[in-house]
């Protein structure tokens, strides 16, 4: 795998399984990672995030993460709009009170 290339959740789970099989057969982790074309650091990071998940579960987790990020942005935008409207509704009186 090339450096900086994004890997899908399904591919990550498949690579983790491939490495688990190879290490169970007696290969060292370094060799198994090299054959899977990933670094050991990526292996440990992926194992921490995706360890024990099935392919469909990993896909669902990524979809939920994307949806969560979208909803967070939406809430932030709405909160900002609410604050702007509150500032406009306060009008010049609110500005006078701030100057005092």
Backbone as CSV, one residue per row, in Angstrom:
resi,resn,N_x,N_y,N_z,CA_x,CA_y,CA_z,C_x,C_y,C_z
1,UNK,0.841,-1.164,0.000,0.000,0.000,0.000,0.893,1.236,0.000
2,UNK,0.523,2.220,-0.778,1.326,3.422,-0.878,1.077,4.328,0.313
3,UNK,2.085,5.071,0.651,2.015,5.991,1.773,0.950,7.059,1.525
4,UNK,0.164,7.352,2.534,-0.862,8.378,2.439,-2.145,7.911,1.778
5,UNK,-2.190,6.670,1.336,-3.371,6.139,0.670,-4.397,5.711,1.723
6,UNK,-5.644,6.110,1.534,-6.706,5.751,2.472,-7.172,4.323,2.214
7,UNK,-7.444,3.621,3.286,-7.906,2.248,3.198,-9.315,2.173,3.765
8,UNK,-10.206,1.519,3.035,-11.586,1.378,3.485,-11.681,0.430,4.664
9,UNK,-12.779,0.542,5.401,-12.980,-0.288,6.591,-12.975,-1.775,6.251
10,UNK,-13.559,-2.123,5.104,-13.599,-3.531,4.705,-12.195,-4.054,4.445
11,UNK,-11.390,-3.226,3.750,-10.018,-3.632,3.448,-9.193,-3.782,4.713
12,UNK,-9.412,-2.894,5.673,-8.677,-2.964,6.936,-8.976,-4.276,7.644
13,UNK,-10.252,-4.627,7.731,-10.638,-5.865,8.415,-10.039,-7.075,7.698
14,UNK,-10.065,-7.059,6.372,-9.488,-8.173,5.616,-7.982,-8.293,5.846
15,UNK,-7.288,-7.159,5.859,-5.839,-7.186,6.093,-5.526,-7.664,7.508
16,UNK,-6.316,-7.235,8.485,-6.106,-7.694,9.858,-6.292,-9.201,9.952
17,UNK,-7.313,-9.707,9.290,-7.535,-11.167,9.300,-6.385,-11.900,8.627
18,UNK,-5.914,-11.348,7.505,-4.796,-11.959,6.782,-3.563,-12.042,7.686
19,UNK,-3.282,-10.972,8.397,-2.114,-10.946,9.280,-2.300,-11.915,10.443
20,UNK,-3.514,-11.984,11.006,-3.778,-12.925,12.095,-3.547,-14.364,11.654
21,UNK,-3.994,-14.701,10.453,-3.810,-16.057,9.927,-2.324,-16.348,9.760
22,UNK,-1.582,-15.407,9.192,-0.161,-15.614,8.955,0.622,-15.745,10.262
23,UNK,0.272,-14.943,11.260,0.975,-15.054,12.548,0.606,-16.356,13.250
24,UNK,-0.630,-16.837,13.063,-1.022,-18.117,13.648,-0.272,-19.273,12.990
25,UNK,0.129,-19.076,11.736,0.887,-20.097,11.023,2.382,-20.044,11.348
26,UNK,2.776,-19.094,12.199,4.160,-19.039,12.647,5.005,-17.930,12.049
27,UNK,4.445,-17.121,11.159,5.207,-16.011,10.597,5.318,-14.906,11.638
28,UNK,6.395,-14.159,11.549,6.539,-13.033,12.473,5.595,-11.916,12.036
29,UNK,5.291,-11.042,12.961,4.385,-9.936,12.679,4.975,-9.017,11.616
30,UNK,6.282,-8.789,11.687,6.934,-7.902,10.723,6.787,-8.441,9.302
31,UNK,6.984,-9.732,9.128,6.870,-10.340,7.800,5.417,-10.315,7.323
32,UNK,4.491,-10.632,8.211,3.072,-10.624,7.850,2.618,-9.220,7.437
33,UNK,3.080,-8.212,8.148,2.729,-6.829,7.809,3.340,-6.442,6.466
34,UNK,4.558,-6.843,6.242,5.220,-6.532,4.977,4.472,-7.163,3.812
35,UNK,4.032,-8.411,3.970,3.294,-9.083,2.909,1.922,-8.447,2.684
36,UNK,1.339,-7.883,3.744,0.055,-7.188,3.620,0.245,-5.756,3.130
37,UNK,1.507,-5.347,2.970,1.877,-4.018,2.490,1.418,-2.900,3.414
38,UNK,1.559,-3.138,4.719,1.281,-2.091,5.701,2.414,-2.075,6.713
39,UNK,2.501,-0.978,7.452,3.514,-0.897,8.500,2.970,-1.541,9.778
40,UNK,3.888,-1.884,10.664,3.444,-2.447,11.946,2.646,-1.420,12.724
41,UNK,3.025,-0.154,12.592,2.298,0.911,13.282,0.835,0.951,12.819
42,UNK,0.635,0.829,11.501,-0.743,0.794,10.979,-1.483,-0.420,11.512
43,UNK,-0.801,-1.557,11.583,-1.419,-2.774,12.104,-1.928,-2.549,13.524
44,UNK,-1.076,-2.011,14.389,-1.485,-1.805,15.782,-2.602,-0.773,15.901
45,UNK,-2.529,0.281,15.088,-3.566,1.309,15.116,-4.896,0.729,14.648
46,UNK,-4.863,-0.039,13.555,-6.077,-0.651,13.032,-6.623,-1.694,13.986
47,UNK,-5.743,-2.463,14.603,-6.202,-3.491,15.532,-6.911,-2.858,16.717
48,UNK,-6.398,-1.707,17.154,-7.026,-1.006,18.268,-8.417,-0.506,17.877
49,UNK,-8.561,-0.014,16.647,-9.834,0.556,16.209,-10.808,-0.497,15.700
50,UNK,-10.319,-1.468,14.929,-11.203,-2.425,14.260,-11.129,-3.838,14.834
51,UNK,-10.322,-4.058,15.840,-10.118,-5.412,16.346,-11.414,-6.105,16.708
52,UNK,-11.635,-7.289,16.168,-12.806,-8.081,16.494,-14.062,-7.747,15.720
53,UNK,-13.989,-6.762,14.820,-15.179,-6.405,14.059,-15.293,-7.248,12.794
54,UNK,-16.521,-7.512,12.420,-16.784,-8.140,11.130,-16.802,-7.039,10.069
55,UNK,-16.748,-7.435,8.806,-16.694,-6.444,7.723,-17.914,-5.535,7.747
56,UNK,-19.102,-6.100,7.912,-20.311,-5.273,7.922,-20.363,-4.357,9.134
57,UNK,-19.833,-4.821,10.263,-19.782,-3.980,11.461,-18.816,-2.812,11.264
58,UNK,-17.681,-3.076,10.620,-16.707,-2.010,10.366,-17.301,-0.970,9.419
59,UNK,-18.004,-1.436,8.395,-18.635,-0.524,7.445,-19.675,0.333,8.161
60,UNK,-20.479,-0.299,9.009,-21.519,0.427,9.754,-20.900,1.444,10.707
61,UNK,-19.780,1.073,11.357,-19.108,1.991,12.267,-18.620,3.237,11.520
62,UNK,-18.022,3.050,10.353,-17.545,4.186,9.568,-18.703,5.066,9.116
63,UNK,-19.813,4.441,8.713,-20.988,5.219,8.315,-21.512,6.051,9.483
64,UNK,-21.546,5.455,10.668,-22.016,6.189,11.856,-21.066,7.325,12.224
65,UNK,-19.772,7.107,12.059,-18.807,8.177,12.339,-19.006,9.350,11.390
66,UNK,-19.240,9.049,10.104,-19.487,10.120,9.128,-20.771,10.878,9.471
67,UNK,-21.830,10.144,9.824,-23.105,10.764,10.179,-22.952,11.621,11.440
68,UNK,-22.200,11.133,12.407,-21.966,11.874,13.642,-21.237,13.188,13.346
69,UNK,-20.234,13.143,12.485,-19.490,14.355,12.130,-20.411,15.355,11.428
70,UNK,-21.279,14.854,10.539,-22.214,15.726,9.831,-23.179,16.395,10.816
71,UNK,-23.683,15.627,11.770,-24.614,16.180,12.754,-23.929,17.190,13.668
72,UNK,-22.681,16.932,14.018,-21.946,17.898,14.849,-21.778,19.234,14.124
73,UNK,-21.455,19.174,12.825,-21.324,20.408,12.042,-22.660,21.138,11.975
74,UNK,-23.749,20.386,11.806,-25.076,20.975,11.736,-25.430,21.681,13.048
75,UNK,-25.159,21.032,14.161,-25.446,21.640,15.469,-24.600,22.893,15.668
76,UNK,-23.341,22.853,15.256,-22.474,24.027,15.398,-23.004,25.188,14.555
77,UNK,-23.422,24.897,13.317,-23.970,25.948,12.448,-25.236,26.548,13.039
78,UNK,-26.124,25.694,13.541,-27.375,26.189,14.122,-27.124,26.999,15.391
79,UNK,-26.172,26.595,16.191,-25.841,27.340,17.404,-25.298,28.720,17.049
80,UNK,-24.474,28.769,16.014,-23.925,30.048,15.572,-25.037,30.954,15.062
81,UNK,-25.952,30.413,14.260,-27.085,31.207,13.765,-27.941,31.717,14.919
82,UNK,-28.164,30.881,15.911,-28.967,31.283,17.077,-28.297,32.439,17.805
83,UNK,-26.981,32.362,17.973,-26.261,33.426,18.653,-26.309,34.733,17.867
84,UNK,-26.174,34.650,16.546,-26.252,35.850,15.702,-27.633,36.473,15.819
85,UNK,-28.680,35.651,15.760,-30.036,36.180,15.882,-30.266,36.804,17.258
86,UNK,-29.733,36.218,18.290,-29.879,36.788,19.635,-29.168,38.129,19.721
87,UNK,-27.998,38.232,19.097,-27.263,39.502,19.101,-28.026,40.575,18.326
88,UNK,-28.624,40.204,17.207,-29.394,41.155,16.405,-30.649,41.569,17.169
89,UNK,-31.301,40.630,17.838,-32.519,40.929,18.593,-32.219,41.867,19.758
90,UNK,-31.036,41.775,20.342,-30.676,42.661,21.452,-30.563,44.092,20.956
91,UNK,-30.160,44.267,19.711,-30.112,45.585,19.082,-29.152,46.534,19.775
92,UNK,-29.393,47.843,19.572,-28.491,48.872,20.122,-28.466,48.904,21.639
93,UNK,-29.563,48.506,22.299,-29.571,48.502,23.758,-28.535,47.523,24.284
94,UNK,-28.431,46.389,23.654,-27.434,45.420,24.053,-26.020,45.931,23.866
95,UNK,-25.817,46.741,22.834,-24.505,47.315,22.590,-24.191,48.372,23.634
96,UNK,-25.202,49.188,24.034,-24.980,50.206,25.051,-24.604,49.574,26.385
97,UNK,-25.264,48.468,26.729,-24.979,47.802,27.996,-23.567,47.232,27.979
98,UNK,-23.092,46.776,26.845,-21.738,46.235,26.752,-20.710,47.354,26.928
99,UNK,-21.022,48.581,26.475,-20.080,49.688,26.573,-19.968,50.229,27.989
100,UNK,-20.954,49.980,28.827,-20.942,50.512,30.203,-20.034,49.770,31.082
